[in-house]
Amino acid sequence: MTRRQGWLAGALVAALTLTAGCGGSSSAGGSPTPLGDDSEAVSSATPSPEPTSKATPKPSATPSKPAPGRLVIVAPGRFASSPAVNGFTAAVQVFFRARMAHNPNLLQGWATSLFRSHNDNLIVNAKAAGLVMRPPGRIVVRGVRKGPVANTTIVDVCFGPSMAWYDPKRKRYTNDLPNGSPYSIAMYGSGPRWLFYDAYDGKFSCSTVKYPKG
């Protein structure tokens, strides 16, 4: 099963027209997708049941602290002043660290239960499959637009190849696209912190994106 067959559980959500000229449509497109999960070993896990309600999302317990330094280099482009982009930049550091540690509990306080229902067991299963993360990850922001429910904003991004799991045995990343993967990620604004709400496969191409160095 490829990443595009996974859930990325409406993973981060029904998107509206892209503001960055990425060729998006009026919806985020399709079913949720597990964020950045491209390998058969990880995607073959039995998914958690998808919530049927879109009630106001609530963070789980006390949030973990972001790790010092940057595990993910994010190029915000002209969207640097967007609160949702800044919130995404902070949250994605925690997401990468949770994958490095194969510990989804690190997402506590940084993601809604909807997002975690699509990603937690995939993070755990990656360890059994022998998959690892190799920092730094690299991301380019392509657009910002209105989200699917109140207090959410879609951040359209290209995940560079190193945002995917790495298979040490095969000595390759599990990403099925050589220049990275497009995602539409819904961020939920909650006071000083933005949470991952859900994520979807993006309806735009990352084939010509130039990722940041560093």
C-alpha positions as CSV (number, residue, x, y, z in Angstrom):
1,M,0.0,0.0,0.0
2,T,1.5,3.4,-1.0
3,R,1.1,6.7,0.8
4,R,-1.7,7.7,-1.5
5,Q,-3.6,4.6,-0.4
6,G,-3.2,5.4,3.2
7,W,-5.5,7.5,5.3
8,L,-3.5,10.7,6.2
9,A,-6.9,10.6,7.6
10,G,-8.4,13.3,5.8
11,A,-5.1,14.0,7.5
12,L,-5.2,17.5,7.8
13,V,-8.6,18.0,5.7
14,A,-11.1,19.2,3.0
15,A,-9.2,22.2,1.6
16,L,-10.4,25.2,-0.3
17,T,-8.8,27.2,-3.1
18,L,-5.0,27.4,-2.7
19,T,-3.6,30.9,-2.2
20,A,-0.2,30.1,-3.4
21,G,-1.1,29.1,-7.0
22,C,-0.4,25.4,-6.4
23,G,-3.3,24.2,-8.6
24,G,-5.6,23.1,-5.8
25,S,-9.3,22.6,-5.9
26,S,-12.2,23.6,-3.7
27,S,-11.6,20.7,-1.4
28,A,-8.6,19.3,0.4
29,G,-9.3,16.2,-1.5
30,G,-10.2,12.7,-0.6
31,S,-9.8,10.7,2.6
32,P,-7.5,11.5,5.4
33,T,-3.9,10.2,5.1
34,P,-1.4,9.2,7.7
35,L,1.1,12.0,7.7
36,G,4.3,11.0,5.8
37,D,3.7,7.2,6.0
38,D,4.8,5.7,2.7
39,S,6.0,2.2,3.4
40,E,4.0,-1.0,3.0
41,A,5.2,-2.2,6.4
42,V,3.8,0.9,8.2
43,S,0.7,1.3,6.1
44,S,-0.4,-2.3,6.5
45,A,-1.2,-1.8,10.1
46,T,-4.9,-2.0,11.1
47,P,-6.2,1.6,11.2
48,S,-8.0,3.0,14.2
49,P,-11.7,3.7,13.6
50,E,-12.2,7.1,12.2
51,P,-14.2,9.5,14.4
52,T,-17.6,10.4,13.0
53,S,-17.9,13.7,14.8
54,K,-16.2,17.0,14.0
55,A,-16.8,18.5,17.4
56,T,-14.4,21.1,18.7
57,P,-11.1,19.2,19.0
58,K,-9.4,19.1,22.3
59,P,-5.7,18.6,23.0
60,S,-4.7,15.6,25.2
61,A,-3.4,16.4,28.6
62,T,-0.2,18.4,29.2
63,P,1.8,19.0,26.1
64,S,5.3,17.7,25.7
65,K,8.1,20.2,25.2
66,P,9.7,20.6,21.8
67,A,13.2,19.3,21.5
68,P,16.0,21.9,21.4
69,G,17.2,22.8,17.9
70,R,15.5,22.1,14.6
71,L,14.7,18.6,13.5
72,V,12.8,20.0,10.6
73,I,13.8,23.0,8.5
74,V,10.7,24.8,7.2
75,A,10.8,27.3,4.4
76,P,7.7,29.5,4.9
77,G,8.3,31.7,1.9
78,R,5.8,34.6,1.7
79,F,3.7,32.9,4.4
80,A,6.2,33.6,7.2
81,S,3.8,35.9,9.0
82,S,1.0,33.4,9.1
83,P,0.1,32.3,12.7
84,A,-0.9,28.9,11.3
85,V,2.4,28.4,9.5
86,N,4.3,29.4,12.7
87,G,2.2,27.0,14.6
88,F,2.8,24.2,12.1
89,T,6.6,24.9,12.2
90,A,6.6,24.3,16.0
91,A,4.3,21.3,15.9
92,V,6.1,19.5,13.1
93,Q,9.3,19.5,15.2
94,V,7.4,17.4,17.8
95,F,5.9,15.2,15.2
96,F,9.4,14.4,13.7
97,R,10.7,13.7,17.2
98,A,7.8,11.4,18.0
99,R,8.7,9.4,14.8
100,M,12.4,9.3,15.7
101,A,11.6,7.9,19.1
102,H,8.8,5.7,17.8
103,N,6.8,7.3,20.6
104,P,3.4,8.8,19.6
105,N,2.8,9.9,23.2
106,L,5.2,12.8,22.5
107,L,2.3,14.3,20.4
108,Q,0.3,14.8,23.5
109,G,-0.9,18.4,23.6
110,W,0.3,19.0,20.0
111,A,-2.4,17.1,18.1
112,T,-6.1,16.3,18.2
113,S,-7.4,12.9,18.9
114,L,-8.5,12.8,15.3
115,F,-5.0,13.3,14.0
116,R,-3.6,10.8,16.5
117,S,-6.1,8.1,15.6
118,H,-4.6,8.2,12.1
119,N,-0.9,8.3,13.1
120,D,-0.2,6.8,16.4
121,N,-0.1,3.1,15.6
122,L,1.8,3.8,12.3
123,I,4.5,5.4,14.4
124,V,4.7,2.3,16.7
125,N,4.6,-0.2,13.8
126,A,7.5,1.6,12.0
127,K,9.8,0.4,14.8
128,A,8.8,-3.3,14.3
129,A,9.4,-2.8,10.6
130,G,13.0,-1.5,11.3
131,L,12.2,2.0,9.8
132,V,13.9,5.1,11.2
133,M,13.9,8.9,10.7
134,R,17.0,10.8,9.6
135,P,17.1,14.5,10.5
136,P,16.9,17.1,9.4
137,G,13.6,16.9,7.6
138,R,12.8,19.7,5.0
139,I,9.5,21.3,4.2
140,V,8.4,24.1,1.8
141,V,5.1,25.9,2.5
142,R,3.1,26.4,-0.7
143,G,-0.1,28.0,0.5
144,V,-2.5,28.9,3.4
145,R,-6.3,28.8,3.3
146,K,-9.4,28.4,5.2
147,G,-9.8,25.1,7.1
148,P,-12.7,22.5,7.2
149,V,-14.1,23.5,10.6
150,A,-14.1,26.5,12.8
151,N,-10.7,27.7,14.1
152,T,-8.8,25.6,11.5
153,T,-6.5,26.7,8.8
154,I,-5.1,24.6,5.9
155,V,-1.3,24.8,5.4
156,D,-0.3,23.3,2.0
157,V,3.2,21.9,2.1
158,C,5.7,19.8,0.3
159,F,7.4,17.3,2.5
160,G,11.0,16.6,1.3
161,P,12.2,13.0,0.9
162,S,13.8,13.0,4.4
163,M,10.4,13.6,6.0
164,A,9.6,10.0,5.1
165,W,10.7,6.9,6.9
166,Y,14.1,5.5,6.0
167,D,14.7,1.8,5.5
168,P,18.3,1.0,6.6
169,K,18.2,-2.5,5.0
170,R,17.2,-1.2,1.6
171,K,19.2,2.0,2.1
172,R,16.4,4.2,0.8
173,Y,13.6,6.4,1.9
174,T,10.1,5.0,1.6
175,N,8.7,8.1,-0.1
176,D,7.3,7.0,-3.6
177,L,7.9,10.5,-5.0
178,P,11.6,11.4,-5.7
179,N,11.2,15.1,-4.9
180,G,8.9,14.8,-1.9
181,S,5.2,14.6,-1.2
182,P,2.3,17.2,-1.2
183,Y,0.1,17.4,1.9
184,S,-2.7,19.7,2.9
185,I,-2.5,19.9,6.7
186,A,-5.3,21.4,8.8
187,M,-4.0,23.2,11.9
188,Y,-6.4,24.0,14.8
189,G,-5.8,27.3,16.5
190,S,-5.9,26.9,20.3
191,G,-4.6,29.8,22.2
192,P,-0.8,30.2,22.0
193,R,-0.4,26.8,20.4
194,W,-1.6,25.4,17.1
195,L,-2.5,21.7,17.0
196,F,-2.4,19.2,14.2
197,Y,-6.1,18.7,13.4
198,D,-5.8,16.3,10.4
199,A,-3.9,15.8,7.1
200,Y,-4.7,15.0,3.4
201,D,-2.9,14.2,0.2
202,G,-2.3,17.6,-1.5
203,K,-3.7,18.3,-4.9
204,F,-0.6,19.9,-6.3
205,S,2.9,18.9,-7.4
206,C,6.2,19.1,-5.5
207,S,8.3,18.0,-8.5
208,T,10.0,21.4,-9.0
209,V,10.2,22.5,-5.4
210,K,13.7,23.5,-4.0
211,Y,14.1,22.5,-0.4
212,P,16.0,24.6,2.1
213,K,19.5,23.8,3.1
214,G,20.9,23.7,6.6
